[in-house]
């Protein structure tokens, strides 16, 4: 079962214009790619497969997903009754939020 972080923004571009839209799209893409790197850096390591299964992918112009495709991702993230959680996607999302907010604010 995959664990996913969605990196997206909702901005009224009728007010800010197309140039700002392009800058925001670039900021969202950069933040998602940074999110992939952060998730890989903080992911628990046993064999290294989990890190190799984390990918940033564009869902739309202003939306990207950072997903861990390892079948056991969700169990590591939230734990089980037999194993404590070893979160790596949730802390990554928490680190990305202020980064994206600053990037979008400077883009518009």
N, C-alpha and C positions, 0 to 999 in steps of 0.2 A: 504494500500500500504506500503510495507516494506522499511525501510531505511537500507542500507548495507555499511560497510567499508570492503574493501578487504585488507588483510595483506599478502603480498607476496614479494618474491625477485627473481631476475633473475641474476644468477651468472654463469660464465663459470667454471664448476666443472672439466673440463678436465685439467685446470691449477692448481686447488687447491686441488683436491683429494677427496676421499670418506669420510675420517674422518671429513674434513671440512664440507662436505655436511650434515653429521649427526648433527654436532654442529650448523650449520645454521638452519636446520629443527627444532631443539630444541629451538633456539632463536626466530624463527617465531612463533612457538606454544606458547611460553611464552608471547611474545608480544601480540598475539591475546587474550589470556586469561586475560592479563593485560588490554587490550582494552575493554573487556566485563566489567571488574570491574570499569574502569574509566567511561564508558558510563552509567552504572547503578548509579554511584555516582553523575554524573552531570545532569542526566535526570530530567525533571520537574516531580513533584509528585502531583497527585490529589488523585487517588485511589490506586496507587502502581502497577497497571497492567502493565504500560509501562516498569517499571524496571524488572518485572518478564518475560517480552517478549523479552528481550535482550539476545542473545545467541551467543557464539563463536563456530564455526563449521569448521572442517577441510575439505577443498575442494580438496587438493592434498598434496603431501609431503611438498611442499614449499609454500602453499597458504591456508590461512584461511579466513573465512568471519565472521565478527561481524555484526549480523543482529538484528534489532528490528522488531518483527513480529506483533506488535500492528497495527491494520488497520489504525489508525490515525497517525502513526509515521511520515510520510512524511509531513503531515500538521503542526505538531509541529516543525519539523526541518526547514521548509521553510516559514511557515505562510500561510495565506489565505488573501483574500481581507477583511475579517472580523476580522482577528486575527493576531497579530504580531508573528513573528517567535520566537521560543524558542529552538534554536539549541543545540543539545547535541552530535550528531554523528560527525558533522564537527569539533567541538573543540576536540573531542576525537581523530579523525584522525590526527589533527595537533599536538597533544601531542605525539602520537605514532610514527610519522615519525622519529624524532631524536633518540628516544629510539631504534627503529629497526635498524637504521643506525649504531649506536654504537655497538649494539649486533652483527650484521653481521660482522662489521669490526673486532671485537675482536675474532669472531669465525674463520675467515679466516686469 
